[in-house]
């Protein structure tokens, strides 16, 4: 009885800590994709002076938040796994560009994007090792 | 995409990878892992400088090209990381890494052409 009482709270605490870390990683992906979209909106609306457009500044804020959330998530999640999860952004960005900015994606480009995504996913573990050593 | 645009896309990713590594080392210095303050400050400054250069280059590219085309080049980051570890530290790239690099390279050729 005593052991299970002692183990259970500890276990649930551990689970929630890793769940929190994955939520942060998910937030990173969302912030990064939304940030790119906002920078694109700012750069397209004011090609000569993108810094005068509100979207550019919100994009920058999202980038900074992404950086903070990324560092927080990495306290719990190994870099290799974080890189692998983050590779989904390679798909999120073009899909949101298609959905929200109405960009036309040819079949050739779609195939290329898919190939890059699989490549980044496969290279996540070895590039994380490289990142840790450098 | 013109050859110059392609070069700019590659250069942008070099800046991102180098900037990330510089900031990482600067922050390790701030945690008090035995590096001098001058060193830490230099790394921090260099990292921020590279990111600023990247930011304005990237905004310029974004004003001219589609996001779905440009963003694919972010896939170069793992390639440059592995290449740096190989060139600087002599780290071997495992088969998994080579397959990844090939897929990223082939994908980018398709994206650059389409």
gemmi code that builds the backbone of each chain (N, CA, C; Angstrom):
import gemmi

chains = {
    "A": [
        ("UNK", (0.840, -1.210, 0.000), (0.000, 0.000, 0.000), (0.868, 1.250, 0.000)),
        ("UNK", (1.832, 1.235, 0.950), (2.697, 2.411, 1.077), (3.514, 2.645, -0.197)),
        ("UNK", (4.018, 1.519, -0.772), (4.854, 1.646, -1.966), (4.057, 2.221, -3.134)),
        ("UNK", (2.831, 1.666, -3.294), (2.050, 2.136, -4.440), (1.671, 3.607, -4.251)),
        ("UNK", (1.425, 3.983, -2.961), (1.112, 5.385, -2.677), (2.279, 6.288, -3.035)),
        ("UNK", (3.495, 5.754, -2.766), (4.683, 6.572, -3.031), (5.032, 6.609, -4.519)),
        ("UNK", (4.749, 5.482, -5.199), (5.145, 5.404, -6.600), (4.191, 6.198, -7.496)),
        ("UNK", (2.896, 6.049, -7.210), (1.910, 6.612, -8.127), (2.030, 8.129, -8.359)),
        ("UNK", (2.101, 8.921, -7.268), (2.215, 10.368, -7.519), (3.474, 10.700, -8.311)),
        ("UNK", (4.585, 10.001, -7.954), (5.855, 10.232, -8.661), (5.717, 9.927, -10.133)),
        ("UNK", (5.053, 8.814, -10.435), (4.886, 8.380, -11.816), (4.038, 9.377, -12.598)),
        ("UNK", (2.922, 9.796, -11.960), (2.026, 10.708, -12.674), (2.717, 12.055, -12.884)),
        ("UNK", (3.592, 12.441, -11.930), (4.322, 13.692, -12.050), (5.284, 13.624, -13.238)),
        ("UNK", (5.961, 12.464, -13.369), (6.910, 12.278, -14.473), (6.184, 12.360, -15.805)),
        ("UNK", (5.048, 11.667, -15.879), (4.274, 11.652, -17.118), (3.862, 13.065, -17.509)),
        ("UNK", (3.380, 13.814, -16.504), (2.887, 15.146, -16.849), (4.045, 16.064, -17.253)),
        ("UNK", (5.239, 15.822, -16.681), (6.390, 16.636, -17.075), (6.740, 16.404, -18.538)),
        ("UNK", (6.725, 15.132, -18.971), (7.068, 14.859, -20.368), (5.933, 15.304, -21.284)),
        ("UNK", (4.686, 15.180, -20.791), (3.563, 15.677, -21.595), (3.697, 17.175, -21.814)),
        ("UNK", (4.074, 17.874, -20.735), (4.271, 19.323, -20.839), (5.352, 19.645, -21.860)),
        ("UNK", (6.435, 18.869, -21.811), (7.541, 19.116, -22.734), (7.084, 18.918, -24.176)),
        ("UNK", (6.260, 17.880, -24.416), (5.778, 17.651, -25.782), (4.792, 18.723, -26.217)),
        ("UNK", (4.024, 19.244, -25.236), (3.132, 20.364, -25.570), (3.950, 21.576, -25.996)),
        ("UNK", (5.084, 21.803, -25.299), (5.964, 22.913, -25.668), (6.527, 22.710, -27.066)),
        ("UNK", (6.887, 21.450, -27.368), (7.425, 21.137, -28.691), (6.362, 21.370, -29.761)),
        ("UNK", (5.115, 20.996, -29.442), (4.011, 21.246, -30.364), (3.794, 22.732, -30.563)),
        ("UNK", (3.907, 23.480, -29.447), (3.772, 24.941, -29.536), (4.859, 25.509, -30.441)),
        ("UNK", (6.073, 24.955, -30.331), (7.192, 25.386, -31.183), (6.828, 25.249, -32.652)),
        ("UNK", (6.315, 24.070, -33.018), (5.967, 23.810, -34.411), (4.913, 24.812, -34.890)),
        ("UNK", (3.880, 25.025, -34.062), (2.818, 25.957, -34.421), (3.330, 27.383, -34.547)),
        ("UNK", (4.174, 27.804, -33.580), (4.708, 29.168, -33.596), (5.599, 29.394, -34.807)),
        ("UNK", (6.406, 28.371, -35.135), (7.330, 28.485, -36.257), (6.557, 28.620, -37.571)),
        ("UNK", (5.544, 27.752, -37.751), (4.757, 27.784, -38.986), (3.988, 29.097, -39.092)),
        ("UNK", (3.356, 29.523, -37.979), (2.605, 30.779, -37.994), (3.549, 31.964, -38.201)),
        ("UNK", (4.735, 31.905, -37.583), (5.718, 32.974, -37.733), (6.147, 33.141, -39.179)),
        ("UNK", (6.417, 32.012, -39.868), (6.804, 32.066, -41.282), (5.697, 32.693, -42.124)),
        ("UNK", (4.468, 32.277, -41.821), (3.309, 32.785, -42.565), (3.186, 34.300, -42.401)),
        ("UNK", (3.384, 34.774, -41.156), (3.274, 36.210, -40.871), (4.393, 36.990, -41.549)),
        ("UNK", (5.619, 36.444, -41.532), (6.729, 37.125, -42.210), (6.440, 37.234, -43.702)),
        ("UNK", (5.882, 36.160, -44.257), (5.542, 36.158, -45.683), (4.479, 37.228, -45.972)),
        ("UNK", (3.482, 37.328, -45.091), (2.425, 38.329, -45.266), (3.019, 39.740, -45.219)),
        ("UNK", (3.894, 39.983, -44.227), (4.524, 41.296, -44.100), (5.403, 41.627, -45.297)),
        ("UNK", (6.185, 40.626, -45.737), (7.124, 40.851, -46.838), (6.387, 41.068, -48.158)),
        ("UNK", (5.248, 40.418, -48.339), (4.491, 40.572, -49.582), (3.735, 41.899, -49.606)),
        ("UNK", (3.197, 42.292, -48.426), (2.403, 43.517, -48.356), (3.278, 44.760, -48.530)),
        ("UNK", (4.462, 44.738, -47.937), (5.385, 45.883, -48.020), (6.757, 45.395, -48.479)),
        ("UNK", (6.906, 45.059, -49.784), (8.157, 44.452, -50.245), (9.388, 45.327, -49.978)),
        ("UNK", (9.223, 46.657, -50.005), (10.380, 47.536, -49.837), (10.645, 47.892, -48.378)),
        ("UNK", (9.595, 47.807, -47.549), (9.794, 48.121, -46.127), (8.932, 47.212, -45.257)),
        ("UNK", (9.289, 45.906, -45.229), (8.478, 44.939, -44.478), (8.395, 45.261, -42.979)),
        ("UNK", (9.390, 46.032, -42.474), (9.382, 46.322, -41.038), (8.273, 47.310, -40.656)),
        ("UNK", (7.634, 47.909, -41.651), (6.544, 48.832, -41.330), (5.203, 48.093, -41.234)),
        ("UNK", (5.208, 46.792, -41.508), (3.960, 46.030, -41.485), (3.815, 45.274, -40.160)),
        ("UNK", (2.603, 45.305, -39.604), (2.373, 44.650, -38.296), (2.703, 43.154, -38.320)),
        ("UNK", (2.383, 42.486, -39.446), (2.559, 41.027, -39.505), (4.021, 40.643, -39.285)),
        ("UNK", (4.943, 41.461, -39.809), (6.373, 41.171, -39.644), (6.739, 41.130, -38.164)),
        ("UNK", (6.207, 42.108, -37.408), (6.565, 42.187, -35.986), (5.967, 41.047, -35.183)),
        ("UNK", (4.724, 40.656, -35.509), (4.142, 39.501, -34.805), (4.915, 38.238, -35.170)),
        ("UNK", (5.343, 38.166, -36.447), (6.167, 37.038, -36.886), (7.443, 36.937, -36.066)),
        ("UNK", (8.096, 38.079, -35.838), (9.329, 38.109, -35.037), (9.025, 37.644, -33.608)),
        ("UNK", (7.916, 38.147, -33.037), (7.541, 37.760, -31.667), (7.331, 36.244, -31.585)),
        ("UNK", (6.681, 35.661, -32.609), (6.457, 34.215, -32.636), (7.775, 33.457, -32.687)),
        ("UNK", (8.737, 34.002, -33.457), (10.056, 33.370, -33.549), (10.742, 33.338, -32.196)),
        ("UNK", (10.666, 34.453, -31.475), (11.318, 34.537, -30.161), (10.645, 33.563, -29.191)),
        ("UNK", (9.289, 33.533, -29.201), (8.549, 32.603, -28.343), (8.910, 31.157, -28.683)),
        ("UNK", (9.058, 30.881, -29.997), (9.429, 29.551, -30.438), (10.787, 29.162, -29.852)),
        ("UNK", (11.724, 30.115, -29.858), (13.075, 29.871, -29.343), (13.019, 29.526, -27.851)),
        ("UNK", (12.215, 30.279, -27.092), (12.089, 30.050, -25.646), (11.454, 28.676, -25.378)),
        ("UNK", (10.355, 28.382, -26.097), (9.664, 27.106, -25.904), (10.565, 25.932, -26.284)),
        ("UNK", (11.365, 26.136, -27.333), (12.293, 25.087, -27.806), (13.319, 24.757, -26.722)),
        ("UNK", (13.912, 25.795, -26.125), (14.909, 25.575, -25.061), (14.265, 24.882, -23.867)),
        ("UNK", (13.030, 25.259, -23.530), (12.311, 24.640, -22.421), (12.051, 23.164, -22.696)),
        ("UNK", (11.582, 22.881, -23.922), (11.261, 21.496, -24.288), (12.518, 20.628, -24.254)),
        ("UNK", (13.663, 21.208, -24.669), (14.903, 20.427, -24.740), (15.447, 20.058, -23.369)),
        ("UNK", (14.910, 20.693, -22.302), (15.338, 20.304, -20.966), (14.856, 18.896, -20.649)),
        ("UNK", (13.771, 18.462, -21.293), (13.193, 17.145, -21.020), (13.363, 16.180, -22.197)),
        ("UNK", (13.210, 16.704, -23.414), (13.185, 15.828, -24.585), (14.567, 15.781, -25.242)),
        ("UNK", (15.064, 14.564, -25.593), (16.353, 14.471, -26.288), (16.312, 15.213, -27.639)),
        ("UNK", (17.451, 15.810, -28.004), (17.506, 16.624, -29.223), (17.065, 15.835, -30.468)),
        ("UNK", (17.487, 14.560, -30.530), (17.160, 13.750, -31.703), (15.657, 13.600, -31.896)),
        ("UNK", (14.940, 13.380, -30.789), (13.484, 13.230, -30.871), (12.846, 14.574, -31.200)),
        ("UNK", (13.369, 15.652, -30.582), (12.828, 16.984, -30.859), (12.988, 17.342, -32.338)),
        ("UNK", (14.162, 17.028, -32.911), (14.395, 17.294, -34.339), (13.393, 16.514, -35.200)),
        ("UNK", (13.169, 15.233, -34.819), (12.257, 14.390, -35.603), (10.831, 14.949, -35.554)),
        ("UNK", (10.385, 15.364, -34.355), (9.039, 15.932, -34.222), (8.956, 17.240, -35.026)),
        ("UNK", (10.019, 18.041, -34.944), (10.040, 19.347, -35.588), (10.010, 19.241, -37.117)),
        ("UNK", (10.398, 18.088, -37.662), (10.430, 17.959, -39.124), (9.033, 18.125, -39.732)),
        ("UNK", (7.980, 17.950, -38.926), (6.603, 18.117, -39.400), (6.355, 19.544, -39.908)),
        ("UNK", (7.156, 20.500, -39.415), (7.011, 21.893, -39.853), (7.284, 22.009, -41.363)),
        ("UNK", (8.135, 21.115, -41.888), (8.409, 21.103, -43.336), (7.133, 20.880, -44.145)),
        ("UNK", (6.133, 20.215, -43.519), (4.849, 20.020, -44.195), (3.840, 21.093, -43.797)),
        ("UNK", (3.890, 21.509, -42.517), (2.909, 22.491, -42.013), (3.007, 23.819, -42.769)),
        ("UNK", (4.233, 24.266, -43.046), (4.404, 25.575, -43.692), (3.823, 25.593, -45.116)),
        ("UNK", (4.223, 24.632, -45.992), (3.609, 24.685, -47.334), (2.096, 24.457, -47.328)),
        ("UNK", (1.598, 23.604, -46.406), (0.152, 23.372, -46.353), (-0.567, 24.658, -45.931)),
        ("UNK", (0.006, 25.379, -44.938), (-0.665, 26.630, -44.551), (-0.515, 27.704, -45.626)),
        ("UNK", (0.597, 27.675, -46.381), (0.751, 28.636, -47.481), (-0.312, 28.386, -48.551)),
        ("UNK", (-0.628, 27.104, -48.747), (-1.647, 26.725, -49.724), (-3.042, 27.109, -49.222)),
        ("UNK", (-3.288, 26.807, -47.920), (-4.606, 27.074, -47.335), (-4.892, 28.568, -47.187)),
        ("UNK", (-3.934, 29.293, -46.590), (-4.205, 30.677, -46.189), (-3.715, 31.714, -47.186)),
        ("UNK", (-2.652, 31.393, -47.937), (-2.130, 32.379, -48.893), (-2.491, 32.011, -50.328)),
        ("UNK", (-3.180, 30.870, -50.476), (-3.640, 30.397, -51.781), (-2.499, 30.231, -52.775)),
        ("UNK", (-1.348, 29.752, -52.290), (-0.240, 29.467, -53.199), (-0.561, 28.184, -53.969)),
        ("UNK", (-0.247, 28.191, -55.258), (-0.466, 27.003, -56.079), (0.748, 26.090, -55.942)),
        ("UNK", (0.527, 24.844, -55.522), (1.649, 23.920, -55.374), (1.559, 22.860, -56.470)),
        ("UNK", (2.533, 22.904, -57.394), (2.532, 21.935, -58.489), (2.868, 20.554, -57.939)),
        ("UNK", (2.585, 19.512, -58.741), (2.854, 18.155, -58.256), (4.356, 17.954, -58.070)),
        ("UNK", (5.164, 18.595, -58.927), (6.614, 18.486, -58.784), (7.087, 19.076, -57.464)),
        ("UNK", (6.559, 20.260, -57.137), (6.953, 20.897, -55.879), (6.481, 20.070, -54.686)),
        ("UNK", (5.236, 19.540, -54.778), (4.698, 18.723, -53.690), (5.575, 17.503, -53.450)),
        ("UNK", (6.012, 16.868, -54.527), (6.876, 15.683, -54.412), (8.207, 16.074, -53.766)),
        ("UNK", (8.755, 17.213, -54.198), (10.007, 17.704, -53.633), (9.882, 17.980, -52.147)),
        ("UNK", (8.783, 18.645, -51.746), (8.555, 18.984, -50.338), (8.460, 17.700, -49.504)),
        ("UNK", (7.747, 16.707, -50.058), (7.583, 15.424, -49.365), (8.931, 14.725, -49.184)),
        ("UNK", (9.745, 14.771, -50.245), (11.066, 14.135, -50.204), (11.958, 14.816, -49.165)),
        ("UNK", (11.915, 16.165, -49.125), (12.706, 16.908, -48.128), (12.246, 16.532, -46.720)),
        ("UNK", (10.916, 16.447, -46.527), (10.367, 16.089, -45.209), (10.888, 14.734, -44.737)),
        ("UNK", (10.786, 13.716, -45.609), (11.259, 12.378, -45.223), (12.766, 12.416, -44.935)),
        ("UNK", (13.494, 13.169, -45.769), (14.935, 13.299, -45.570), (15.275, 13.936, -44.237)),
        ("UNK", (14.582, 15.013, -43.889), (14.834, 15.709, -42.615), (14.483, 14.796, -41.443)),
        ("UNK", (13.386, 14.041, -41.587), (12.975, 13.116, -40.531), (14.047, 12.041, -40.313)),
        ("UNK", (14.557, 11.473, -41.408), (15.579, 10.428, -41.300), (16.884, 10.983, -40.740)),
        ("UNK", (17.207, 12.217, -41.128), (18.479, 12.815, -40.702), (18.395, 13.397, -39.293)),
        ("UNK", (17.207, 13.341, -38.651), (17.046, 13.966, -37.332), (18.046, 13.415, -36.319)),
        ("UNK", (18.121, 12.084, -36.209), (19.008, 11.486, -35.197), (20.482, 11.807, -35.470)),
        ("UNK", (21.006, 11.523, -36.686), (22.424, 11.848, -36.914), (22.734, 13.354, -36.839)),
        ("UNK", (21.794, 14.214, -37.257), (22.106, 15.646, -37.180), (22.034, 16.143, -35.739)),
        ("UNK", (21.233, 15.465, -34.891), (21.208, 15.833, -33.474), (22.542, 15.492, -32.816)),
        ("UNK", (23.117, 14.346, -33.207), (24.440, 13.973, -32.694), (25.450, 15.045, -33.105)),
        ("UNK", (25.375, 15.458, -34.389), (26.281, 16.509, -34.891), (26.087, 17.788, -34.092)),
        ("UNK", (24.831, 18.148, -33.834), (24.519, 19.389, -33.109), (25.085, 19.352, -31.691)),
        ("UNK", (24.998, 18.189, -31.054), (25.479, 18.084, -29.670), (26.994, 18.153, -29.582)),
        ("UNK", (27.683, 17.627, -30.620), (29.150, 17.615, -30.582), (29.737, 18.964, -30.969)),
        ("UNK", (29.007, 19.717, -31.829), (29.582, 20.971, -32.349), (29.577, 22.083, -31.291)),
    ],
    "B": [
        ("UNK", (13.703, 29.414, -60.416), (14.664, 30.063, -59.524), (15.993, 30.291, -60.238)),
        ("UNK", (16.541, 31.496, -60.085), (17.837, 31.764, -60.707), (18.948, 31.170, -59.840)),
        ("UNK", (20.144, 31.052, -60.432), (21.284, 30.501, -59.695), (21.600, 31.372, -58.479)),
        ("UNK", (21.432, 32.685, -58.638), (21.730, 33.598, -57.528), (20.740, 33.416, -56.371)),
        ("UNK", (19.455, 33.238, -56.722), (18.444, 32.987, -55.682), (18.764, 31.703, -54.935)),
        ("UNK", (19.149, 30.692, -55.705), (19.491, 29.401, -55.120), (20.648, 29.571, -54.134)),
        ("UNK", (21.641, 30.363, -54.564), (22.786, 30.635, -53.696), (22.330, 31.342, -52.416)),
        ("UNK", (21.423, 32.328, -52.560), (20.929, 33.058, -51.389), (20.195, 32.127, -50.426)),
        ("UNK", (19.404, 31.199, -50.983), (18.681, 30.232, -50.146), (19.661, 29.363, -49.361)),
        ("UNK", (20.734, 28.921, -50.028), (21.744, 28.107, -49.358), (22.443, 28.930, -48.279)),
        ("UNK", (22.797, 30.172, -48.649), (23.514, 31.052, -47.729), (22.681, 31.332, -46.476)),
        ("UNK", (21.371, 31.537, -46.660), (20.463, 31.774, -45.536), (20.549, 30.637, -44.528)),
        ("UNK", (20.573, 29.393, -45.036), (20.599, 28.251, -44.123), (21.943, 28.106, -43.442)),
        ("UNK", (23.030, 28.497, -44.130), (24.350, 28.508, -43.486), (24.312, 29.480, -42.307)),
        ("UNK", (23.701, 30.650, -42.530), (23.600, 31.659, -41.469), (22.806, 31.135, -40.281)),
        ("UNK", (21.672, 30.456, -40.559), (20.828, 29.935, -39.476), (21.591, 28.898, -38.647)),
        ("UNK", (22.248, 27.971, -39.338), (22.961, 26.902, -38.622), (24.108, 27.494, -37.800)),
        ("UNK", (24.897, 28.388, -38.413), (26.022, 29.002, -37.703), (25.511, 29.865, -36.545)),
        ("UNK", (24.439, 30.619, -36.778), (23.871, 31.471, -35.729), (23.395, 30.648, -34.541)),
        ("UNK", (22.720, 29.519, -34.829), (22.245, 28.642, -33.753), (23.399, 28.108, -32.911)),
        ("UNK", (24.475, 27.680, -33.607), (25.616, 27.113, -32.886), (26.280, 28.175, -32.015)),
        ("UNK", (26.406, 29.401, -32.552), (27.025, 30.487, -31.783), (26.202, 30.811, -30.540)),
        ("UNK", (24.869, 30.896, -30.707), (24.012, 31.210, -29.559), (24.061, 30.094, -28.518)),
        ("UNK", (24.129, 28.857, -29.008), (24.200, 27.722, -28.087), (25.456, 27.815, -27.215)),
        ("UNK", (26.589, 28.132, -27.858), (27.839, 28.241, -27.106), (27.826, 29.450, -26.178)),
        ("UNK", (27.209, 30.540, -26.652), (27.118, 31.733, -25.805), (26.320, 31.407, -24.548)),
        ("UNK", (25.214, 30.652, -24.705), (24.377, 30.342, -23.550), (25.054, 29.355, -22.610)),
        ("UNK", (25.844, 28.440, -23.174), (26.613, 27.527, -22.324), (27.580, 28.352, -21.475)),
        ("UNK", (28.117, 29.422, -22.045), (29.010, 30.313, -21.306), (28.287, 31.029, -20.189)),
        ("UNK", (27.014, 31.412, -20.456), (26.239, 32.123, -19.436), (25.895, 31.217, -18.262)),
        ("UNK", (25.783, 29.901, -18.550), (25.494, 28.965, -17.461), (26.728, 28.755, -16.583)),
        ("UNK", (27.795, 29.425, -16.916), (28.990, 29.360, -16.094), (29.791, 28.092, -16.297)),
        ("UNK", (29.947, 27.678, -17.579), (30.722, 26.471, -17.836), (32.180, 26.819, -18.155)),
        ("UNK", (32.691, 27.776, -17.415), (34.127, 28.045, -17.462), (34.639, 28.826, -18.655)),
        ("UNK", (33.775, 29.580, -19.337), (34.278, 30.407, -20.431), (34.315, 31.862, -19.975)),
        ("UNK", (35.216, 32.626, -20.555), (35.344, 34.011, -20.131), (34.166, 34.832, -20.632)),
        ("UNK", (33.889, 35.934, -19.960), (32.766, 36.784, -20.341), (32.956, 37.387, -21.712)),
        ("UNK", (34.205, 37.722, -22.047), (34.497, 38.315, -23.352), (34.139, 37.324, -24.459)),
        ("UNK", (34.554, 36.072, -24.250), (34.258, 35.014, -25.207), (32.755, 34.873, -25.406)),
        ("UNK", (32.038, 34.772, -24.269), (30.588, 34.612, -24.292), (29.935, 35.783, -25.012)),
        ("UNK", (30.398, 36.997, -24.695), (29.847, 38.196, -25.324), (30.071, 38.201, -26.820)),
        ("UNK", (31.269, 37.778, -27.238), (31.595, 37.740, -28.671), (30.696, 36.762, -29.404)),
        ("UNK", (30.516, 35.566, -28.805), (29.658, 34.550, -29.425), (28.215, 35.052, -29.547)),
        ("UNK", (27.762, 35.674, -28.467), (26.394, 36.201, -28.445), (26.228, 37.255, -29.544)),
        ("UNK", (27.192, 38.168, -29.618), (27.136, 39.238, -30.607), (27.180, 38.661, -32.023)),
        ("UNK", (28.098, 37.721, -32.256), (28.230, 37.111, -33.581), (26.950, 36.363, -33.957)),
        ("UNK", (26.374, 35.650, -32.978), (25.138, 34.905, -33.235), (24.005, 35.837, -33.625)),
        ("UNK", (23.853, 36.920, -32.876), (22.780, 37.877, -33.166), (23.026, 38.556, -34.513)),
        ("UNK", (24.296, 38.855, -34.815), (24.630, 39.482, -36.103), (24.252, 38.567, -37.262)),
        ("UNK", (24.585, 37.270, -37.148), (24.263, 36.329, -38.228), (22.748, 36.199, -38.394)),
        ("UNK", (22.020, 36.139, -37.259), (20.566, 36.023, -37.338), (19.937, 37.271, -37.954)),
        ("UNK", (20.493, 38.458, -37.655), (19.958, 39.685, -38.239), (20.156, 39.687, -39.752)),
        ("UNK", (21.365, 39.282, -40.182), (21.652, 39.206, -41.616), (20.695, 38.221, -42.280)),
        ("UNK", (20.535, 37.055, -41.634), (19.605, 36.049, -42.147), (18.206, 36.637, -42.285)),
        ("UNK", (17.760, 37.346, -41.254), (16.396, 37.851, -41.216), (16.099, 38.764, -42.409)),
        ("UNK", (17.019, 39.688, -42.707), (16.754, 40.634, -43.788), (16.879, 39.975, -45.167)),
        ("UNK", (17.819, 39.037, -45.285), (17.919, 38.274, -46.539), (16.647, 37.465, -46.769)),
        ("UNK", (16.170, 36.832, -45.700), (14.989, 35.967, -45.766), (13.747, 36.790, -46.116)),
        ("UNK", (13.609, 37.981, -45.497), (12.469, 38.847, -45.802), (12.487, 39.242, -47.280)),
        ("UNK", (13.697, 39.534, -47.791), (13.820, 39.921, -49.192), (13.406, 38.772, -50.107)),
        ("UNK", (13.842, 37.551, -49.767), (13.448, 36.385, -50.560), (11.934, 36.171, -50.478)),
        ("UNK", (11.386, 36.319, -49.261), (9.944, 36.116, -49.064), (9.113, 37.108, -49.883)),
        ("UNK", (9.662, 38.324, -50.090), (8.895, 39.318, -50.850), (8.844, 38.966, -52.335)),
        ("UNK", (9.734, 38.058, -52.770), (9.803, 37.752, -54.206), (9.351, 36.341, -54.571)),
        ("UNK", (9.452, 35.399, -53.642), (9.134, 34.011, -53.973), (8.060, 33.458, -53.050)),
        ("UNK", (7.454, 32.343, -53.488), (6.394, 31.729, -52.689), (6.978, 31.015, -51.473)),
        ("UNK", (6.221, 31.095, -50.366), (6.673, 30.488, -49.106), (6.822, 28.974, -49.247)),
        ("UNK", (5.880, 28.345, -49.966), (5.926, 26.882, -50.103), (7.184, 26.430, -50.855)),
        ("UNK", (7.737, 27.323, -51.681), (8.972, 26.992, -52.391), (10.188, 27.270, -51.506)),
        ("UNK", (10.210, 28.452, -50.891), (11.369, 28.858, -50.094), (11.572, 27.982, -48.861)),
        ("UNK", (10.460, 27.643, -48.194), (10.618, 26.980, -46.898), (11.298, 25.620, -47.005)),
        ("UNK", (11.155, 24.968, -48.164), (11.789, 23.662, -48.340), (13.291, 23.729, -48.053)),
        ("UNK", (13.891, 24.906, -48.311), (15.340, 25.041, -48.127), (15.758, 24.987, -46.661)),
        ("UNK", (14.788, 25.145, -45.744), (15.079, 24.948, -44.325), (15.562, 23.516, -44.085)),
        ("UNK", (15.205, 22.624, -45.007), (15.632, 21.228, -44.905), (17.137, 21.064, -45.007)),
        ("UNK", (17.833, 22.138, -45.379), (19.291, 22.059, -45.478), (19.969, 22.108, -44.116)),
        ("UNK", (19.245, 22.583, -43.091), (19.868, 22.728, -41.770), (20.520, 21.424, -41.276)),
        ("UNK", (19.779, 20.279, -41.289), (20.452, 19.050, -40.845), (21.639, 18.664, -41.729)),
        ("UNK", (21.542, 18.976, -43.029), (22.646, 18.654, -43.946), (23.903, 19.437, -43.550)),
        ("UNK", (23.720, 20.749, -43.294), (24.869, 21.577, -42.931), (25.422, 21.211, -41.555)),
        ("UNK", (24.525, 20.794, -40.646), (24.987, 20.367, -39.316), (25.898, 19.150, -39.445)),
        ("UNK", (25.441, 18.155, -40.217), (26.237, 16.931, -40.371), (27.529, 17.220, -41.120)),
        ("UNK", (27.443, 18.101, -42.137), (28.640, 18.446, -42.909), (29.663, 19.146, -42.015)),
        ("UNK", (29.184, 20.048, -41.120), (30.107, 20.751, -40.215), (30.783, 19.774, -39.263)),
        ("UNK", (29.989, 18.855, -38.697), (30.559, 17.884, -37.760), (31.594, 17.005, -38.468)),
        ("UNK", (31.339, 16.734, -39.735), (32.252, 15.904, -40.525), (33.535, 16.678, -40.850)),
        ("UNK", (33.386, 17.931, -41.290), (34.538, 18.734, -41.691), (35.374, 19.181, -40.497)),
        ("UNK", (34.683, 19.630, -39.421), (35.402, 20.232, -38.294), (35.880, 19.172, -37.307)),
        ("UNK", (35.001, 18.197, -37.028), (35.333, 17.222, -35.987), (35.692, 15.852, -36.542)),
        ("UNK", (35.546, 15.675, -37.849), (35.831, 14.376, -38.439), (34.814, 13.308, -38.073)),
        ("UNK", (33.588, 13.749, -37.676), (32.527, 12.795, -37.330), (32.036, 12.089, -38.595)),
        ("UNK", (31.842, 10.778, -38.483), (31.318, 10.046, -39.639), (29.820, 10.250, -39.749)),
        ("UNK", (29.310, 10.315, -40.974), (27.859, 10.404, -41.200), (27.341, 8.985, -41.412)),
        ("UNK", (26.393, 8.523, -40.567), (25.876, 7.161, -40.738), (24.995, 7.033, -41.985)),
        ("UNK", (24.723, 5.796, -42.382), (23.930, 5.523, -43.589), (22.608, 6.282, -43.583)),
        ("UNK", (21.938, 6.257, -42.413), (20.666, 6.973, -42.224), (20.792, 8.447, -42.622)),
        ("UNK", (21.930, 9.045, -42.223), (22.196, 10.445, -42.545), (22.366, 10.643, -44.041)),
        ("UNK", (23.099, 9.720, -44.686), (23.326, 9.831, -46.140), (22.017, 9.705, -46.915)),
        ("UNK", (21.138, 8.781, -46.447), (19.842, 8.628, -47.120), (19.050, 9.926, -46.979)),
        ("UNK", (19.090, 10.499, -45.757), (18.407, 11.772, -45.523), (18.931, 12.863, -46.436)),
        ("UNK", (20.256, 12.982, -46.516), (20.881, 14.012, -47.364), (20.455, 13.832, -48.818)),
        ("UNK", (20.435, 12.578, -49.301), (20.056, 12.324, -50.698), (18.619, 12.751, -50.956)),
        ("UNK", (17.710, 12.394, -50.020), (16.303, 12.755, -50.199), (16.112, 14.270, -50.164)),
        ("UNK", (16.823, 14.943, -49.246), (16.714, 16.396, -49.139), (17.235, 17.038, -50.428)),
        ("UNK", (18.399, 16.557, -50.910), (18.994, 17.109, -52.139), (18.079, 16.927, -53.341)),
        ("UNK", (17.556, 15.707, -53.496), (16.673, 15.426, -54.632), (15.403, 16.271, -54.535)),
        ("UNK", (14.855, 16.368, -53.326), (13.638, 17.148, -53.115), (13.851, 18.610, -53.461)),
        ("UNK", (15.000, 19.155, -53.038), (15.263, 20.575, -53.297), (15.452, 20.851, -54.780)),
        ("UNK", (16.029, 19.879, -55.518), (16.160, 20.073, -56.968), (14.785, 20.179, -57.607)),
        ("UNK", (13.859, 19.321, -57.136), (12.485, 19.374, -57.643), (11.823, 20.715, -57.297)),
        ("UNK", (12.001, 21.140, -56.037), (11.359, 22.378, -55.576), (11.942, 23.602, -56.300)),
        ("UNK", (13.259, 23.600, -56.503), (13.894, 24.741, -57.168), (13.424, 24.852, -58.615)),
        ("UNK", (13.159, 23.691, -59.240), (12.741, 23.688, -60.637), (11.249, 23.968, -60.807)),
        ("UNK", (10.462, 23.684, -59.739), (8.997, 23.798, -59.874), (8.479, 25.011, -59.135)),
    ],
}
model = gemmi.Model(1)
for chain_id, residues in chains.items():
    chain = gemmi.Chain(chain_id)
    for i, (resn, *xyz) in enumerate(residues, 1):
        res = gemmi.Residue()
        res.name, res.seqid = resn, gemmi.SeqId(i, " ")
        for name, pos in zip(("N", "CA", "C"), xyz):
            atom = gemmi.Atom()
            atom.name, atom.element = name, gemmi.Element(name[0])
            atom.pos, atom.b_iso = gemmi.Position(*pos), 0.0
            res.add_atom(atom)
        chain.add_residue(res)
    model.add_chain(chain)
structure = gemmi.Structure()
structure.add_model(model)
structure.setup_entities()
